[in-house]
């Protein structure tokens, strides 16, 4: 298929199951798919290229909605949660670099960086030896909570003039995920935030 994307199954609208790149690997694509299902999350798209599987999702925090997330499974390395935090940065890079470096210092277990197209990304790398559905869920919840906490500071990257649109009528699709891990993220998640 073009670009390594897999077609949907006819009639069901669901994507076919991903083949395992290495049936003896400690973590297989089928494991990630099962974990996503157990977390109540559905991938919008899946791809498999050169033995590396990926899943694209759109997740909501309590305040930040429609956050694009890609989960990447490299069976020789790690499971990576890659949050497309903002569009490519167009302002003075020095100020943005300082902000990303400061956030790297303030938030443990995650890493802010710039993609090749200068888009800020937030990544969590989970070593294969410690990957579980619980670890994936915690990484996703932590990423959503950080995006919520940094909403005002990142507004200039997200919206023209940095004006946050009124989201008061929206209900978070990520509330159950955040609630499930709230007791393990007390520094990030508070009731109703």
RODRENVO-466200 format. One record per residue (C-alpha): x, y, z. Coordinates in pm, whole numbers, plus 32768, in hexadecimal, padded with zeros to 4 digits. Each point is the difference from the previous one (the first is absolute). Layout:
<atoms>
XYZ...
</atoms>
This chain:
<atoms>
800080008000806C81677FC780D8809681107FFA7EC180CD7E93803880667F1C7ED680237EA27FFD7F657EC47FD680D27F3E7EBB80007EDB800B7F0E7EAE802580A68078802F816680BE81457FE181017F6B80EF816C7FDF7FAA80897E9D7FDC80DB7F778115816F80577FE580F37EE47FC381077FCC810D815980617F82809B7EF680E17F1E7EFE80A6810B7FCB810D8016817280567F99805881637F0881047F7E7F3D7FCC7EBE7F1380E87F437EE07F218073805F805181687FF181777FBD7EAF7FDB7F527F787F3981288081810680F57F62811B7F3A7EB67F458004801B7FC3817880438176802E7EC6804F7F3780CA80A07EE77FE57FC87E89810D803F7F007FA080D37ED3810E7F617F2B81107EF98017813A7FCC7F3481187F017FF2814C804E7F5E814B7F4E80227F837F3B812E7F93813980BA7E8C802480457F4D814880497EA4807080637F6F815D7FD57F02807E80FF7F51814880577FDD802C81767F66810180E7807D8080814A7F1880BD80E6805B814D7F5E80C77FAA7EC67F347F4D7EF780527F3E7EC1816C7FC6805780A57F2E7EED80C17EDB809480CA7EF27F5280617EC480B981337F5B7F68806E7E9D804D81647FAF7F9E80227E9980798179802A80187FF6814080CC7ECB808380B37E97806C7FF57FF481757FC27EDC80EB803E803881237F117F1A812B803B7FEE80FC7EE47FF8811E80F97FDE81277F10802880627E93815B80687F868087812380C8800381477F43807380F18110815D8052807A809A7EAB803180D5806A81287ECE804880D77F597EB77F9A813C7F35803D801B8095815C7E967FA5804580337E977F8C813E7FDE80CE7F53808D81347EE07F0B7FD480FA7EE17FE18083806581557EA6802C809D7F597EBF7F8880A57EB280547FD57EC77F287FBD80C27EBD80D380B67F017FAB81347F3180B380287EB47FD2807F7E9E7FA77F1F7EDC80B0802C7EB37EF480FA7F95803880D081417EBE7F82809C80187FDF817C7FCC7E9B80737FDA7F63815680887E9E80157FFD7EEA810180E07ED67FC47FA27EBE80B281157EF97FF67F887EAF7F8180577F59814A7EFF80D980B47EF180247EF87EA47F9F80747EA580807FB5800F80B6814B814980AA7FA17F6B806B7EB27EC7808980A880CF80BD810180DA80977EEE7ECD80707F3A7F5680918135814080B68065801D80947EA17E98807B800680298093815C813D80B87F957F5180887EC87EE5807A80E180F180A180F680C180B17EE97ECD80767F3F80348174804681787FF37FC77FD87F4F7EB17ECF80C57F8680D980E07F2680737ECF7F3D7EA27F6F7FE27F1981207FA8802481487F448043811180FB801D7EFB81137E8A801880497F7E7EBB80907EAC7FB27F667ED47FCC80E17FEF7E8A80457EFE801481187F027F357F3C80EF7EDF7FBC80157EC080C481557F5D801980207EAB7F5D81347FCF80DD7F58803281517FEC7E8B804E81707FD07FAB8069812A80D77F237F8E8121808B7E9F7FEE8166807C80377FBD813980D080797F62814481517FBE7F59801C81607F6F7FA580DB812A80F281127F997F5080217EB17E977F9A80277F09809880F27E8A7FD080047F5780E37F06813E809E7F78
</atoms>
